[in-house]
Amino acid sequence: MITCPLLVLSAMLFLAAPLAAADCPVARSGDAISDTLEKAPSCDAAQKLFEACAYVASIDSMFGSIVTGKCENDFLAKLNASQRKTYDRQKDACSRKYAKQEGTMYRSFEAMCISKLAVGYSKRFAASPKGPADK
């Protein structure tokens, strides 16, 4: 009885992987994805590409770093000391969330968490020259 649900779950996961791969607009190679992420016109565009092309494996750490760096270029210089501390704490929280989990997919989840955080900060702070004031 237990094997039937496991087979169904395995089949669903097996069939879902090609569907996700079909959404990636570039060749499914680390170099092609990295190059396209670096050339993305915006932080948000890079994140969308990352989400579409993620392997859900440790290589996503590299992709996430590219996206995070692109996004941080939009806002890091605009953060005051308190805001920077908050941002760093939130990044650390992403890392801690998956730190005790084994498996490469958790490195991917960590990278995605951090890049999504950076996208949020980019949207929030990049619009104004100095960034919003602390509240």
Residue, then its C-alpha position, 0 to 999 in steps of 0.5 A: m500500500i505504501t509503495c503506490p503513493l510513493l510511485v505516484l509522487s515519484a512520477m509527479l516529480f519526474l514529470a514536473a522537471p521537464l516542464a520547469a526546464a521548458d520555461c528556461p529561455v536559454a540552453r540548460s548549461g551553467d555557463a549559458i545561464s550564468d552569462t544570461l543572468e549577468k546580462a539581464p537588464s534588471c534585477d527583477a529580470a535576472q530573478k525571473l530567469f533564475e526561477a525559470c532556469a534553477y536546477v534545484a541543486s547546489i549550482d543554484s548558489m552560483f546563479g543566486s549570487i549573480v542575481t543577488g549581486k546585480c540587485e545589491n548594485d541597485f540598493l546597497a549604497k542607499l542603505n543607512a547603517s541600520q537598514r544594512k544591518t537589517y538586510d544582513r540579518q535577513k540574509d543570515a536568516c535565509s542561511r540559517k533556515y536551511a543550514k541543518q538540512e542535508g542535500t543540494m536542493y537546500r543550497s538552492f532554496e537558500a540561494m533563492c531565499i537570498s535572491k528574493l530578499a535582494v529583489g525586494y530590497s531593490k524594488r523598495f530602495a532603487a526607486s529613490p536616489k537616497g532610499p526611503a527613510d528609516k521608520 
